Amino acid sequence: MDALIDKLKEEIIEQLNLEDVKKEDIDNDAPLFGSGLGLDSIDALELIVLLEKNHGIKVANPQDGKKIFESVHNKHHIQEQK
C-alpha cells in the first residue's frame, strides 16, 4: 500500500507541475485542497484525468473530484465505496 501511495503522490506532483513539492512533503491524511496542499477545483479535474489515464478509473461525476481527493489516503471515501 505504501508503494501505491508514493506512486500516487509522484503522479500528483507531475500532473499538477508542483515543482517545489516532494512526495515527502505531502502528508497522507492532510487535505489536498484549501489549507492543505492548496489545490483548487481545476486541479481536481486534472487529478480525475490522471486516474482515468494512468489507472483506468472512471469518475462518474467530475464534481466529486474534491471529495475523492480529499487526501492521498482518503479512508472515509474508500470505506464508502466498499
Buried (B, 14 or more C-beta within 10 A) or exposed (E): EEEEBBEBBEBBBEBBEBEEBEBEEBEBEBBBBEEBBEBEEEBBBBBBEBBEEEEEEEBEEEEEBBBBBBBBBBEEEEEEEE
